[in-house]
């Protein structure tokens, strides 16, 4: 019985030490305008599009659409994320999102209009969102490089409010753009070491009712009524897979400390269990294995 108690105590201590040491496994992605990862994910409604099928075939962990993150970037995005790998954040698990195609599911927006950007969150964090747009030299048939992205964001927001399961950030879209472009979003956390990356394909149309006109969304391609559900922006969808991808960053210090603590606790629990087992008496009716030092004979318990 004492040994059982020791093992139960060990399990409780191990669980307490181990689970805080494991980093959060998923966090979020843009849904307005829709990012490539969210569009091709299980709730995005675009998984059957040609671009999404090609991305998945090339390698894109879209079941973990909200986990495109890299640790310890510290604002050095242009130094650390390679050209041609901006949409995947340089992660091989998402390399299919970097494919140069002109048929990625896109959101139609009005250049220069006001728009409420939404960034679906599965695990909230503190940090700053920076929104960039591609330059006039951008061509969807080429891989996205840093030279194709404006050096200054057209919108930057720190710690925006969460409404209906998404960060909401009102702002104004860049003016003077037409045709296909990419809105590149960088979310640099302040309470973790992670930075998130995403590409949202958009089609800009010229303003027709003044620069203050509201934008509208266009489903491209349109989903049929019997087709897959679209990604809800009103509340987090139940059962969305958010398991971590093994290639999302180096082992962190808390993980190492937690693992060491678990090993040490296991050793201590084993020693305590053995000592308790030695000090407990044998069951009644069995001969004692220790001789009576005075009488020189074995006792019967």
C-alpha positions as CSV (number, residue, x, y, z in Angstrom):
1,X,0.0,0.0,0.0
2,X,2.8,2.4,0.9
3,X,4.5,1.7,-2.5
4,X,1.2,2.5,-4.3
5,X,1.0,5.8,-2.5
6,X,4.5,6.6,-3.4
7,X,3.8,5.8,-7.1
8,X,0.6,8.0,-7.0
9,X,2.5,10.9,-5.5
10,X,5.2,10.5,-8.2
11,X,2.6,10.6,-11.0
12,X,1.1,13.7,-9.6
13,X,4.4,15.5,-9.2
14,X,5.5,14.4,-12.7
15,X,2.3,15.7,-14.3
16,X,2.7,19.0,-12.5
17,X,6.3,19.4,-13.7
18,X,5.9,18.1,-17.2
19,X,2.8,19.8,-18.6
20,X,3.9,23.4,-17.8
21,X,7.1,22.6,-19.6
22,X,5.4,21.8,-22.9
23,X,4.8,24.9,-25.1
24,X,1.4,25.9,-26.4
25,X,0.7,24.0,-29.6
26,X,-1.4,26.4,-31.6
27,X,-2.3,30.0,-31.7
28,X,-4.0,31.6,-34.7
29,X,-4.1,32.9,-38.3
30,X,-5.8,35.6,-40.3
31,X,-9.4,34.9,-41.5
32,X,-10.2,38.3,-42.9
33,X,-8.7,38.5,-45.3
34,X,-8.3,34.7,-45.3
35,X,-4.8,33.3,-45.1
36,X,-3.6,30.4,-47.2
37,X,-3.2,28.1,-44.2
38,X,-6.7,28.9,-42.9
39,X,-8.3,28.6,-46.3
40,X,-6.7,25.2,-47.0
41,X,-7.3,24.0,-43.4
42,X,-10.1,21.6,-42.3
43,X,-12.5,24.5,-41.5
44,X,-11.5,26.8,-44.4
45,X,-13.8,25.4,-47.0
46,X,-11.1,25.6,-49.8
47,X,-9.2,22.4,-49.3
48,X,-10.5,21.0,-52.6
49,X,-9.3,24.0,-54.6
50,X,-6.4,23.3,-57.1
51,X,-4.0,25.5,-55.1
52,X,-4.8,23.8,-51.8
53,X,-4.5,20.4,-53.2
54,X,-1.1,21.3,-54.8
55,X,0.1,22.8,-51.5
56,X,-0.9,19.7,-49.5
57,X,0.8,17.4,-52.0
58,X,4.0,19.5,-51.8
59,X,3.9,19.5,-48.1
60,X,1.6,21.7,-46.0
61,X,0.5,20.8,-42.5
62,X,-2.8,22.6,-43.0
63,X,-4.5,20.6,-40.2
64,X,-2.3,22.8,-38.0
65,X,-3.2,26.0,-39.9
66,X,-2.8,28.1,-36.8
67,X,0.8,27.1,-35.9
68,X,3.1,28.7,-38.5
69,X,5.5,30.1,-35.9
70,X,9.2,30.5,-35.5
71,X,11.0,31.1,-32.2
72,X,13.6,33.7,-31.3
73,X,13.2,35.9,-34.4
74,X,13.2,39.1,-32.2
75,X,12.2,41.4,-35.1
76,X,14.9,40.1,-37.5
77,X,12.3,38.8,-40.0
78,X,14.2,39.8,-43.1
79,X,17.4,38.2,-41.8
80,X,15.9,35.0,-40.6
81,X,13.1,34.1,-43.0
82,X,14.6,33.2,-46.5
83,X,13.4,34.6,-49.7
84,X,10.8,32.3,-51.4
85,X,9.7,30.9,-48.0
86,X,7.9,33.9,-46.5
87,X,4.4,32.2,-46.5
88,X,5.8,29.1,-44.6
89,X,7.9,31.1,-42.3
90,X,10.8,29.0,-43.5
91,X,9.3,25.9,-42.0
92,X,9.6,22.8,-44.2
93,X,6.3,21.5,-42.7
94,X,4.5,24.3,-44.5
95,X,6.6,24.6,-47.7
96,X,3.5,24.0,-49.9
97,X,2.2,27.4,-48.9
98,X,5.1,29.0,-50.8
99,X,4.0,27.6,-54.2
100,X,3.9,30.4,-56.8
101,X,0.4,30.3,-58.2
102,X,-2.2,32.7,-59.5
103,X,-5.2,30.7,-58.3
104,X,-4.8,30.8,-54.5
105,X,-8.2,31.4,-52.9
106,X,-8.4,35.2,-52.6
107,X,-10.5,37.9,-50.9
108,X,-11.7,40.8,-53.0
109,X,-11.0,44.2,-51.4
110,X,-11.4,47.8,-52.4
111,X,-8.1,49.7,-52.4
112,X,-7.9,52.5,-49.9
113,X,-11.1,51.5,-48.1
114,X,-11.6,50.8,-44.5
115,X,-11.5,47.2,-43.4
116,X,-11.8,45.3,-40.1
117,X,-9.0,42.7,-40.1
118,X,-9.7,39.6,-38.1
119,X,-7.1,37.2,-36.8
120,X,-8.6,34.0,-35.5
121,X,-7.0,33.0,-32.2
122,X,-7.0,29.5,-30.8
123,X,-4.6,30.4,-27.9
124,X,-4.5,34.1,-27.1
125,X,-1.1,35.9,-26.7
126,X,0.1,39.4,-26.2
127,X,2.0,41.1,-29.1
128,X,2.1,43.3,-32.1
129,X,0.5,42.6,-35.5
130,X,2.1,44.2,-38.6
131,X,0.3,44.2,-41.9
132,X,2.4,44.6,-45.1
133,X,1.3,44.6,-48.8
134,X,3.2,43.5,-51.8
135,X,4.7,46.1,-54.2
136,X,3.7,46.7,-57.8
137,X,6.5,44.4,-58.9
138,X,4.9,41.4,-57.3
139,X,3.9,38.6,-59.6
140,X,1.9,35.6,-58.3
141,X,3.8,33.3,-60.7
142,X,7.0,33.9,-58.8
143,X,7.9,32.9,-55.2
144,X,7.4,35.7,-52.8
145,X,10.6,37.5,-51.7
146,X,11.3,40.3,-49.3
147,X,11.9,42.6,-52.3
148,X,8.2,42.0,-53.2
149,X,7.0,43.3,-49.8
150,X,6.8,46.9,-48.7
151,X,9.4,47.8,-46.1
152,X,6.9,49.6,-43.9
153,X,3.6,48.1,-42.6
154,X,0.4,49.9,-43.6
155,X,-1.1,48.9,-40.3
156,X,0.4,48.0,-36.9
157,X,-1.6,47.1,-33.8
158,X,-0.5,46.1,-30.4
159,X,-2.7,43.9,-28.1
160,X,-6.0,44.3,-30.0
161,X,-9.2,43.2,-28.4
162,X,-10.6,39.7,-29.0
163,X,-14.2,39.6,-30.2
164,X,-16.0,36.4,-31.1
165,X,-12.8,34.3,-31.0
166,X,-10.7,36.6,-33.2
167,X,-8.5,39.7,-32.8
168,X,-10.2,42.6,-34.4
169,X,-8.2,45.4,-35.9
170,X,-9.9,48.2,-37.9
171,X,-7.7,50.0,-40.4
172,X,-7.5,51.3,-43.9
173,X,-6.3,49.2,-46.9
174,X,-3.4,50.6,-49.0
175,X,-4.4,52.7,-51.9
176,X,-3.1,52.6,-55.4
177,X,-3.3,48.8,-55.8
178,X,-5.1,46.8,-58.4
179,X,-5.2,43.1,-59.2
180,X,-3.7,40.3,-57.3
181,X,-1.5,41.0,-54.2
182,X,-0.6,39.5,-50.9
183,X,-1.2,40.9,-47.5
184,X,1.7,39.6,-45.4
185,X,1.0,39.5,-41.7
186,X,3.6,39.2,-39.0
187,X,2.5,38.7,-35.4
188,X,5.4,39.1,-32.9
189,X,4.5,37.9,-29.5
190,X,5.6,39.8,-26.4
191,X,4.8,37.1,-23.8
192,X,6.4,34.2,-25.8
193,X,9.5,34.0,-28.0
194,X,7.4,33.1,-31.1
195,X,6.6,35.1,-34.2
196,X,3.8,34.0,-36.6
197,X,3.8,34.5,-40.4
198,X,1.0,34.3,-42.9
199,X,0.1,35.2,-46.5
200,X,-3.4,36.3,-47.4
201,X,-4.1,36.5,-51.1
202,X,-6.3,39.4,-52.1
203,X,-7.6,41.0,-55.3
204,X,-7.7,44.8,-55.1
205,X,-10.3,46.7,-57.1
206,X,-10.4,50.4,-57.6
207,X,-12.5,52.5,-55.3
208,X,-15.9,53.4,-56.8
209,X,-17.7,55.2,-54.0
210,X,-15.0,57.2,-52.3
211,X,-12.0,56.1,-50.3
212,X,-14.1,55.5,-47.3
213,X,-16.2,52.8,-48.8
214,X,-16.5,49.5,-46.9
215,X,-14.9,46.4,-48.3
216,X,-16.8,43.3,-49.2
217,X,-15.7,39.7,-49.4
218,X,-15.8,37.5,-52.4
219,X,-15.5,33.8,-52.1
220,X,-13.0,32.6,-54.6
221,X,-13.7,29.9,-55.6
222,X,-17.3,29.8,-54.4
223,X,-18.2,26.9,-52.1
224,X,-21.3,24.9,-52.9
225,X,-24.1,24.6,-50.4
226,X,-23.3,21.0,-49.9
227,X,-19.6,21.6,-49.8
228,X,-17.3,21.8,-46.7
229,X,-18.1,24.3,-44.0
230,X,-16.4,27.7,-44.1
231,X,-14.1,28.8,-41.3
232,X,-16.3,30.5,-38.7
233,X,-15.2,34.0,-37.6
234,X,-17.8,34.1,-34.8
235,X,-16.4,31.5,-32.4
236,X,-13.6,29.0,-32.3
237,X,-14.7,25.8,-34.1
238,X,-14.8,22.7,-31.9
239,X,-12.4,20.0,-32.7
240,X,-10.0,22.0,-34.8
241,X,-6.7,20.0,-34.7
242,X,-4.0,22.2,-33.2
243,X,-1.3,19.6,-32.5
244,X,2.2,21.1,-32.7
245,X,4.4,20.5,-35.7
246,X,7.8,19.1,-34.7
247,X,9.7,21.4,-37.0
248,X,8.5,24.7,-35.5
249,X,11.5,25.6,-33.4
250,X,14.3,24.5,-31.1
251,X,13.8,22.8,-27.7
252,X,13.1,25.5,-25.2
253,X,14.7,25.9,-21.7
254,X,11.4,25.1,-19.9
255,X,11.1,21.8,-21.7
256,X,14.7,20.8,-20.7
257,X,14.1,21.9,-17.0
258,X,10.8,20.0,-16.9
259,X,12.3,16.8,-18.4
260,X,15.2,16.9,-15.9
261,X,12.7,17.5,-13.0
262,X,10.7,14.5,-14.1
263,X,13.7,12.2,-14.2
264,X,14.9,13.4,-10.8
265,X,11.5,12.9,-9.3
266,X,11.2,9.4,-10.8
267,X,14.5,8.4,-9.2
268,X,13.5,9.8,-5.8
269,X,10.2,8.1,-6.0
270,X,11.9,4.8,-6.8
271,X,14.2,5.1,-3.8
272,X,11.4,6.0,-1.4
273,X,9.3,3.2,-2.7
274,X,12.1,0.7,-2.1
275,X,12.7,2.0,1.4
276,X,9.0,1.8,2.3
277,X,8.9,-1.7,1.0
278,X,11.8,-2.7,3.1
279,X,10.4,-1.2,6.3
280,X,7.0,-2.7,6.0
281,X,6.4,-6.0,7.8
282,X,5.5,-9.3,6.1
283,X,1.9,-10.4,6.1
284,X,0.7,-12.4,9.2
285,X,1.4,-16.1,9.3
286,X,4.6,-15.9,7.4
287,X,8.1,-16.3,8.9
288,X,10.1,-13.2,9.3
289,X,13.2,-13.0,7.2
290,X,15.2,-11.2,9.9
291,X,16.6,-13.3,12.8
292,X,16.0,-12.3,16.4
293,X,19.4,-11.0,17.4
294,X,18.9,-11.9,21.0
295,X,17.2,-15.3,20.8
296,X,19.0,-16.3,17.6
297,X,15.8,-17.8,16.1
298,X,13.3,-16.7,13.6
299,X,10.0,-15.2,14.7
300,X,6.6,-16.1,13.4
301,X,4.4,-13.1,12.8
